Amino acid sequence: MKEHSFPRAKIKIFLAENIHSVAWELLRKEGFQVEGSKSALSEADLIAHAKDAHILGIRSKTKVTKKFLSEAKKLLSVGCFCIGTDQVELGDAGLRGVTVFNAPFSNTRSVAEMVLCEIVMLARRIGDRNTLLHAGKWDKSSTNCREVRGKTLGIIGYGHIGSQVSVLAESFGMKVIYYDVVTKMPIGNSSQRSKLEDVLKDSDFVTLHVPDTNQTRNMIGSEQLKSMKKGSYLINASRGKVVDIKALKSALAEAHLSGAAIDVFPEEPESNSDPFKSELQNIPNVILTPHLGGSTEEAQENIGVEVATSITRFINNGSSTGSVNFPQVDLPVQSKGHRILNVHKNVPGVLKDINSIISDLGANIEAQYLATDPQIGYLIVDLDKKVSDQVKDRIKELPTSIKTRILY
């Protein structure tokens, strides 16, 4: 690898929320400056600690707001060491030339295994029996305890996690049906239903695996809970605002549902030292867990490797592959030239303007790649070293340019 025009030792990385040590090790091994915090940070604290960072790493609690992005003038990329990215203002980040990476696959198995575990625990009422036994009460009974074999599992959201849940459920002998907003190829013997209501009314267990969007917030409310089969169970390990908690409490109190397992909540404590309160506490056959779906050693290590690797590739060669808010560009490193990275507004004529600059300065292009999305264009161009600074400066002056820099 060539010498970088911006030395790696001057790249500042801030990692919040106790990100796995493997990420720290990988990034420090690259020669970057890495510091951080064990807890989530408020907007004010994030600005105070990370506004001068080139790279920010977070998990699900820290919010990357428009205000922070406006203050973080040096920021090049945000790494979300988790599945979701709804804690980041993705559109604003893209318009500022800031890539956002996440780890959509790394904790898939951890969440899927927990969901299957909770299905069995709810069916056997193990949570209640455990509590009673710890209190010294022996209550051995088969009443309302059932096998899951032969029961129907309804999966809402058939993505990375939902499809893995499907595979594991079939190995338990369950019938699987699912609903997704787009047509998805079924895995195994599962089958897709065209309406959410069809899955709810035909399922003995319903598990949710959807993102936090305007369309999914409170998608499971009173009407949907009433349409579920009497005596069925609800599991939510997706996002806390997907389920109307008051409506769920009522459905449980009325014994329309036989139980629920909830791992995510509309409001969650910022740290382990903060108290937790929920209307679902102390309700029979309700399993409450503190957002543990992806919290295994294996998952956190995998996430650390995946996101740290994506960040390193972006810093070292400009690759945006895997970014959730950027056009996907991955141009192999060339042998002789300097590499210029340009993020610009996606309007007609930008490439023409850039190539005119390159032509006017008599530069020879070794390689060039442009990709766009509705908001922005991302260009990587490798060209002669002798004029690279001049080319960069003139491209940077274009009114359409958002961020331009020489990588090496």
MARZA-69789 format. One line per 2 residues: their letters; for each residue z, y, x of C-alpha. Coordinates in nm, 4 decimals, padded with zeros to 6 digits. Layout:
A> Z/Y/X ~ ...
//
This chain:
MK> 00.0000/00.0000/00.0000 ~ -00.0880/00.3464/00.1244
EH> 00.1625/00.6192/00.1957 ~ 00.2487/00.8020/-00.1255
SF> 00.2081/01.1787/-00.1459 ~ 00.5420/01.1780/-00.3301
PR> 00.7735/00.9658/-00.1091 ~ 00.9489/00.6852/-00.2932
AK> 01.2837/00.7937/-00.1529 ~ 01.2483/01.1147/-00.3528
IK> 01.1805/00.9375/-00.6839 ~ 01.5005/00.9772/-00.8896
IF> 01.5831/00.7136/-01.1496 ~ 01.8711/00.7383/-01.3974
LA> 01.9788/00.4215/-01.5814 ~ 02.2143/00.4587/-01.8783
EN> 02.4036/00.2046/-02.0895 ~ 02.5022/-00.0546/-01.8305
IH> 02.1516/-00.1899/-01.7685 ~ 02.1504/-00.5297/-01.5947
SV> 02.2051/-00.5233/-01.2202 ~ 01.8723/-00.6955/-01.1532
AW> 01.6923/-00.3766/-01.2603 ~ 01.9008/-00.1680/-01.0183
EL> 01.8254/-00.4152/-00.7389 ~ 01.4506/-00.4241/-00.8021
LR> 01.4183/-00.0459/-00.8223 ~ 01.6337/00.0177/-00.5160
KE> 01.4343/-00.2436/-00.3253 ~ 01.1277/-00.0261/-00.3877
GF> 01.3066/00.2592/-00.2113 ~ 01.3823/00.4724/-00.5176
QV> 01.7032/00.6698/-00.5712 ~ 01.8893/00.4968/-00.8554
EG> 02.2037/00.6173/-01.0312 ~ 02.3358/00.5932/-01.3846
SK> 02.6155/00.5383/-01.6326 ~ 02.7750/00.2412/-01.8060
SA> 02.7865/00.4032/-02.1496 ~ 02.5388/00.5645/-02.3868
LS> 02.4999/00.9408/-02.3461 ~ 02.4852/01.2197/-02.6001
EA> 02.1927/01.4593/-02.5909 ~ 02.3976/01.7176/-02.3986
DL> 02.5261/01.4620/-02.1464 ~ 02.1794/01.3157/-02.1005
IA> 02.0394/01.6593/-02.0234 ~ 02.3244/01.7258/-01.7809
HA> 02.2849/01.3959/-01.5947 ~ 01.9133/01.3150/-01.6165
KD> 01.7077/01.6305/-01.6682 ~ 01.5932/01.6165/-01.3033
AH> 01.5107/01.2456/-01.3113 ~ 01.1563/01.1189/-01.2680
IL> 01.2379/00.7947/-01.4512 ~ 01.4938/00.7380/-01.7295
GI> 01.6203/00.3939/-01.8285 ~ 01.8089/00.3406/-02.1563
RS> 01.8980/00.0729/-02.4074 ~ 01.9304/00.1215/-02.7839
KT> 02.2114/00.3780/-02.8126 ~ 02.0870/00.6733/-02.6068
KV> 01.8451/00.9005/-02.7927 ~ 01.5553/01.0602/-02.6070
TK> 01.5030/01.3706/-02.8181 ~ 01.2455/01.6480/-02.8132
KF> 01.5077/01.8782/-02.6650 ~ 01.5775/01.6427/-02.3766
LS> 01.2058/01.5945/-02.3135 ~ 01.1569/01.9715/-02.3038
EA> 01.4342/02.0009/-02.0437 ~ 01.3237/01.7046/-01.8314
KK> 01.0379/01.8791/-01.6503 ~ 01.0026/01.6103/-01.3794
LL> 01.0131/01.3119/-01.6144 ~ 00.7266/01.0652/-01.5696
SV> 00.8428/00.7644/-01.7675 ~ 01.1141/00.6225/-01.9957
GC> 01.2071/00.2550/-01.9747 ~ 01.3674/00.1098/-02.2877
FC> 01.5580/-00.1966/-02.1671 ~ 01.5451/-00.3536/-02.5131
IG> 01.2898/-00.4452/-02.7802 ~ 01.2886/-00.1275/-02.9882
TD> 01.1667/00.2202/-02.8991 ~ 01.2673/00.4087/-03.2151
QV> 01.5381/00.5879/-03.0125 ~ 01.2616/00.7778/-02.8289
EL> 01.0434/01.0586/-02.9627 ~ 00.7301/00.8684/-02.8708
GD> 00.4720/01.1217/-02.9847 ~ 00.6372/01.4114/-02.8060
AG> 00.6787/01.2016/-02.4923 ~ 00.3087/01.1164/-02.4909
LR> 00.2076/01.4789/-02.5362 ~ 00.4189/01.5619/-02.2303
GV> 00.2537/01.2898/-02.0235 ~ 00.5604/01.0633/-02.0268
TV> 00.4985/00.6909/-02.0618 ~ 00.7452/00.4733/-02.2524
FN> 00.7899/00.1040/-02.1693 ~ 00.9995/-00.1631/-02.3407
AP> 01.0561/-00.5391/-02.3318 ~ 00.9090/-00.6821/-02.6532
FS> 00.9375/-01.0487/-02.5505 ~ 01.2379/-01.0877/-02.3222
NT> 01.5177/-01.1390/-02.5760 ~ 01.3075/-01.3099/-02.8425
RS> 01.4644/-01.6502/-02.7890 ~ 01.8193/-01.5141/-02.7821
VA> 01.7821/-01.3518/-03.1241 ~ 01.6034/-01.6515/-03.2733
EM> 01.8740/-01.8936/-03.1582 ~ 02.1481/-01.6738/-03.3061
VL> 01.9689/-01.6547/-03.6415 ~ 01.9427/-02.0330/-03.6651
CE> 02.3080/-02.0634/-03.5678 ~ 02.4052/-01.8218/-03.8455
IV> 02.1983/-02.0090/-04.1032 ~ 02.3994/-02.3245/-04.0324
ML> 02.7308/-02.1351/-04.0198 ~ 02.6651/-01.9686/-04.3557
AR> 02.5579/-02.2945/-04.5185 ~ 02.8749/-02.4667/-04.3941
RI> 03.1033/-02.1631/-04.4395 ~ 03.2190/-02.2074/-04.0820
GD> 03.3228/-01.8442/-04.0361 ~ 03.5815/-01.8670/-04.3139
RN> 03.7080/-02.2065/-04.1979 ~ 03.7480/-02.0734/-03.8456
TL> 03.9528/-01.7771/-03.9677 ~ 04.1767/-02.0001/-04.1801
LH> 04.2381/-02.2465/-03.9012 ~ 04.3334/-01.9681/-03.6579
AG> 04.5813/-01.8539/-03.9235 ~ 04.7294/-02.2046/-03.9376
KW> 04.5741/-02.3182/-04.2671 ~ 04.3919/-02.6523/-04.2859
DK> 04.1177/-02.6375/-04.5515 ~ 03.8890/-02.9386/-04.5246
SS> 03.6444/-02.9405/-04.8145 ~ 03.2756/-03.0028/-04.8796
TN> 03.2660/-02.7647/-05.1770 ~ 02.9747/-02.5176/-05.1435
CR> 02.8889/-02.6563/-04.7990 ~ 02.5295/-02.7715/-04.7604
EV> 02.2762/-02.8982/-04.5090 ~ 01.9878/-02.6673/-04.4204
RG> 01.7337/-02.9504/-04.4033 ~ 01.4905/-02.9190/-04.6921
KT> 01.5913/-02.5597/-04.7698 ~ 01.3459/-02.2703/-04.7668
LG> 01.3720/-01.9937/-04.5092 ~ 01.2017/-01.6642/-04.5868
II> 01.1147/-01.4509/-04.2852 ~ 01.0451/-01.0805/-04.3344
GY> 00.8465/-00.9636/-04.0324 ~ 00.6517/-01.2374/-03.8542
GH> 00.6339/-01.0842/-03.5067 ~ 00.7657/-01.2096/-03.1742
IG> 01.1121/-01.2941/-03.3081 ~ 01.0184/-01.3915/-03.6616
SQ> 00.7625/-01.6456/-03.5422 ~ 01.0147/-01.7962/-03.2969
VS> 01.2687/-01.8278/-03.5793 ~ 00.9965/-02.0056/-03.7748
VL> 00.9452/-02.2660/-03.5022 ~ 01.3176/-02.3366/-03.4659
AE> 01.3715/-02.3540/-03.8423 ~ 01.0999/-02.6147/-03.8857
SF> 01.2659/-02.8271/-03.6182 ~ 01.5722/-02.8237/-03.8460
GM> 01.3587/-02.9595/-04.1295 ~ 01.3353/-02.6307/-04.3184
KV> 01.0355/-02.5061/-04.5142 ~ 00.9265/-02.1633/-04.3863
IY> 00.7527/-01.8873/-04.5765 ~ 00.7047/-01.5321/-04.4510
YD> 00.5930/-01.1817/-04.5382 ~ 00.4368/-00.9284/-04.3026
VV> 00.2481/-00.6050/-04.3653 ~ -00.0474/-00.7491/-04.1741
TK> -00.2044/-01.0921/-04.1903 ~ -00.0496/-01.3191/-03.9267
MP> -00.1623/-01.6653/-03.8275 ~ 00.1079/-01.9142/-03.9291
IG> 00.2765/-02.1257/-03.6641 ~ 00.3422/-02.4882/-03.7518
NS> 00.3615/-02.5510/-04.1265 ~ 00.4805/-02.2039/-04.2273
SQ> 00.2844/-02.0053/-04.4844 ~ 00.2376/-01.6341/-04.5492
RS> 00.3038/-01.4749/-04.8861 ~ 00.1222/-01.1590/-04.9922
KL> 00.4256/-00.9923/-05.1515 ~ 00.7802/-00.9335/-05.0297
ED> 00.9123/-01.0285/-05.3728 ~ 00.7534/-01.3729/-05.3517
VL> 00.9470/-01.4506/-05.0340 ~ 01.2744/-01.3155/-05.1727
KD> 01.2665/-01.5141/-05.4982 ~ 01.1663/-01.8456/-05.3406
SD> 01.3973/-01.8524/-05.0364 ~ 01.7398/-02.0073/-04.9875
FV> 01.7841/-01.7969/-04.6728 ~ 01.6164/-01.4641/-04.5963
TL> 01.6103/-01.3256/-04.2419 ~ 01.4849/-00.9782/-04.1492
HV> 01.2853/-00.8986/-03.8346 ~ 01.1256/-00.5581/-03.8887
PD> 01.1307/-00.2283/-03.6944 ~ 01.3065/00.0902/-03.8043
TN> 01.0417/00.2998/-03.9812 ~ 01.0229/00.5190/-04.2902
QT> 00.8750/00.2188/-04.4719 ~ 01.1492/-00.0279/-04.3727
RN> 01.4597/00.1853/-04.4251 ~ 01.6518/00.0454/-04.7225
MI> 01.3666/-00.1958/-04.7896 ~ 01.6356/-00.4407/-04.9035
GS> 01.8213/-00.2569/-05.1822 ~ 01.9642/-00.3441/-05.5228
EQ> 01.6305/-00.4392/-05.6746 ~ 01.5329/-00.6667/-05.3864
LK> 01.8761/-00.8320/-05.3703 ~ 01.8655/-00.9035/-05.7436
SM> 01.5254/-01.0678/-05.7005 ~ 01.6673/-01.3091/-05.4426
KK> 01.7539/-01.6604/-05.5561 ~ 02.1110/-01.6890/-05.6896
GS> 02.3311/-01.8493/-05.4258 ~ 02.1011/-01.7553/-05.1385
YL> 02.1930/-01.5905/-04.8084 ~ 02.0764/-01.2771/-04.6237
IN> 02.0593/-01.2363/-04.2444 ~ 01.9821/-00.9064/-04.0723
AS> 01.9401/-00.8962/-03.6952 ~ 01.6713/-00.6274/-03.6961
RG> 01.7769/-00.2681/-03.7676 ~ 02.0863/-00.1411/-03.9445
KV> 01.9113/00.0903/-04.1897 ~ 01.6863/-00.1818/-04.3300
VD> 01.9574/-00.3014/-04.5707 ~ 02.1452/-00.0939/-04.8290
IK> 02.4998/-00.1967/-04.7378 ~ 02.6549/-00.0855/-05.0683
AL> 02.3995/-00.2864/-05.2614 ~ 02.4643/-00.5891/-05.0411
KS> 02.8385/-00.5589/-05.0972 ~ 02.7808/-00.5590/-05.4738
AL> 02.5511/-00.8619/-05.4570 ~ 02.8193/-01.0508/-05.2655
AE> 03.1019/-00.9376/-05.4935 ~ 02.9059/-01.0528/-05.7981
AH> 02.8429/-01.3886/-05.6251 ~ 02.4682/-01.3444/-05.6634
LS> 02.4490/-01.4061/-05.2893 ~ 02.6621/-01.6782/-05.1333
GA> 02.6911/-01.5068/-04.7969 ~ 02.5389/-01.2839/-04.5330
AI> 02.5206/-01.2483/-04.1570 ~ 02.4837/-00.8913/-04.0316
DV> 02.4336/-00.8039/-03.6646 ~ 02.3138/-00.4431/-03.7013
FP> 02.4582/-00.1527/-03.8991 ~ 02.3487/00.1940/-04.0175
EE> 02.6202/00.3483/-03.8017 ~ 02.7422/00.1739/-03.4879
PE> 03.0142/00.2706/-03.2366 ~ 02.8909/00.4405/-02.9201
SN> 03.1090/00.2187/-02.6997 ~ 03.3317/-00.0885/-02.7134
SD> 03.6401/00.1333/-02.7191 ~ 03.5402/00.3089/-03.0439
PF> 03.6615/00.1696/-03.3797 ~ 03.4267/-00.0039/-03.6220
KS> 03.4391/00.0133/-04.0020 ~ 03.2120/-00.1430/-04.2599
EL> 03.2192/-00.2056/-04.6334 ~ 03.1359/-00.5673/-04.5536
QN> 03.4600/-00.6362/-04.3710 ~ 03.6927/-00.9033/-04.5157
IP> 03.4364/-01.0412/-04.7614 ~ 03.4240/-01.4241/-04.7781
NV> 03.1395/-01.5978/-04.5975 ~ 03.0151/-01.2790/-04.4341
IL> 02.9551/-01.3040/-04.0597 ~ 02.9671/-00.9701/-03.8786
TP> 02.8598/-00.9456/-03.5147 ~ 02.8411/-00.6327/-03.2941
HL> 02.4643/-00.6097/-03.2311 ~ 02.4677/-00.9295/-03.0244
GG> 02.1193/-01.0618/-03.1037 ~ 01.9741/-01.0020/-02.7592
ST> 02.3024/-00.9987/-02.5717 ~ 02.2805/-01.3036/-02.3524
EE> 02.2837/-01.3080/-01.9740 ~ 01.9371/-01.4623/-01.9732
AQ> 01.7906/-01.2017/-02.2079 ~ 01.9410/-00.9026/-02.0300
EN> 01.8211/-01.0293/-01.6930 ~ 01.4713/-01.0915/-01.8293
IG> 01.4650/-00.7447/-01.9836 ~ 01.5793/-00.5911/-01.6556
VE> 01.2981/-00.7611/-01.4663 ~ 01.0286/-00.6845/-01.7252
VA> 01.0985/-00.3137/-01.7674 ~ 01.1770/-00.2471/-01.4011
TS> 00.8468/-00.4156/-01.3101 ~ 00.6527/-00.2032/-01.5603
IT> 00.8142/00.1134/-01.4257 ~ 00.7434/00.0141/-01.0645
RF> 00.3772/-00.0562/-01.1364 ~ 00.3423/00.2807/-01.3105
IN> 00.5034/00.4656/-01.0199 ~ 00.3134/00.2734/-00.7521
NG> -00.0382/00.2536/-00.8953 ~ -00.0409/00.4435/-01.2256
SS> -00.0703/00.1343/-01.4477 ~ 00.0207/00.2090/-01.8089
TG> -00.0241/-00.1502/-01.9276 ~ 00.2549/-00.2327/-02.1719
SV> 00.3349/00.1294/-02.2578 ~ 00.3975/00.1849/-02.6286
NF> 00.2792/00.5476/-02.6397 ~ -00.0003/00.5653/-02.3823
PQ> -00.3592/00.4454/-02.3544 ~ -00.3687/00.1218/-02.1580
VD> -00.5107/00.1735/-01.8070 ~ -00.4761/-00.0589/-01.5075
LP> -00.7196/00.0149/-01.2244 ~ -00.6967/-00.2014/-00.9093
VQ> -00.5943/-00.0176/-00.5940 ~ -00.8939/00.0893/-00.3846
SK> -00.9015/00.0709/-00.0061 ~ -00.9953/00.4189/00.1123
GH> -00.9476/00.7055/-00.1322 ~ -00.6708/00.9044/-00.2927
RI> -00.5727/00.8281/-00.6519 ~ -00.5448/01.1100/-00.9064
LN> -00.3720/01.0562/-01.2413 ~ -00.4512/01.2906/-01.5295
VH> -00.3060/01.3015/-01.8799 ~ -00.4919/01.5344/-02.1142
KN> -00.5393/01.6230/-02.4788 ~ -00.7887/01.3924/-02.6451
VP> -01.0637/01.6402/-02.7283 ~ -01.4398/01.6159/-02.6615
GV> -01.5725/01.7169/-02.3227 ~ -01.2705/01.6560/-02.0980
LK> -01.4316/01.3878/-01.8829 ~ -01.7393/01.6051/-01.8453
DI> -01.5245/01.8942/-01.7229 ~ -01.3377/01.6724/-01.4771
NS> -01.6527/01.5132/-01.3390 ~ -01.8074/01.8596/-01.3002
II> -01.5117/01.9598/-01.0816 ~ -01.5491/01.6453/-00.8733
SD> -01.9241/01.7051/-00.8394 ~ -01.8845/02.0732/-00.7491
LG> -01.6485/01.9802/-00.4648 ~ -01.8835/01.7116/-00.3388
AN> -01.6334/01.4305/-00.3785 ~ -01.7367/01.0669/-00.3897
IE> -01.5754/00.8623/-00.6678 ~ -01.4716/00.5132/-00.5598
AQ> -01.3450/00.4117/-00.9028 ~ -01.2706/00.5774/-01.2356
YL> -01.1221/00.4630/-01.5649 ~ -01.0454/00.6566/-01.8837
AT> -00.8735/00.5377/-02.2000 ~ -00.7710/00.7400/-02.5042
DP> -00.5602/00.7223/-02.8159 ~ -00.5628/00.9718/-03.1061
QI> -00.3411/01.2175/-02.9141 ~ -00.4113/01.1888/-02.5442
GY> -00.6457/01.0610/-02.2773 ~ -00.5309/00.8950/-01.9560
LI> -00.7614/00.9046/-01.6533 ~ -00.7273/00.7304/-01.3186
VD> -00.9780/00.8300/-01.0527 ~ -00.9986/00.7222/-00.6874
LD> -01.1969/00.9575/-00.4630 ~ -01.2393/01.1064/-00.1132
KK> -00.9177/01.2043/00.0634 ~ -01.0668/01.5224/00.2092
VS> -01.0988/01.7012/-00.1246 ~ -00.8336/01.5261/-00.3359
DQ> -00.5873/01.8168/-00.3297 ~ -00.8554/02.0616/-00.4407
VK> -00.9741/01.8293/-00.7157 ~ -00.6182/01.7797/-00.8377
DR> -00.5462/02.1538/-00.8444 ~ -00.8621/02.2368/-01.0384
IK> -00.8127/01.9562/-01.2899 ~ -00.4549/02.0715/-01.3379
EL> -00.5826/02.4189/-01.4326 ~ -00.7959/02.2861/-01.7198
PT> -00.6520/02.3990/-02.0565 ~ -00.6731/02.0411/-02.1808
SI> -00.4607/01.8980/-01.8976 ~ -00.1037/01.7890/-01.9745
KT> 00.0016/01.6339/-01.6439 ~ -00.1942/01.5827/-01.3226
RI> -00.0745/01.4434/-00.9922 ~ -00.1934/01.2676/-00.6793
LY> -00.0379/00.9241/-00.6632 ~ -00.1304/00.8528/-00.3003
//
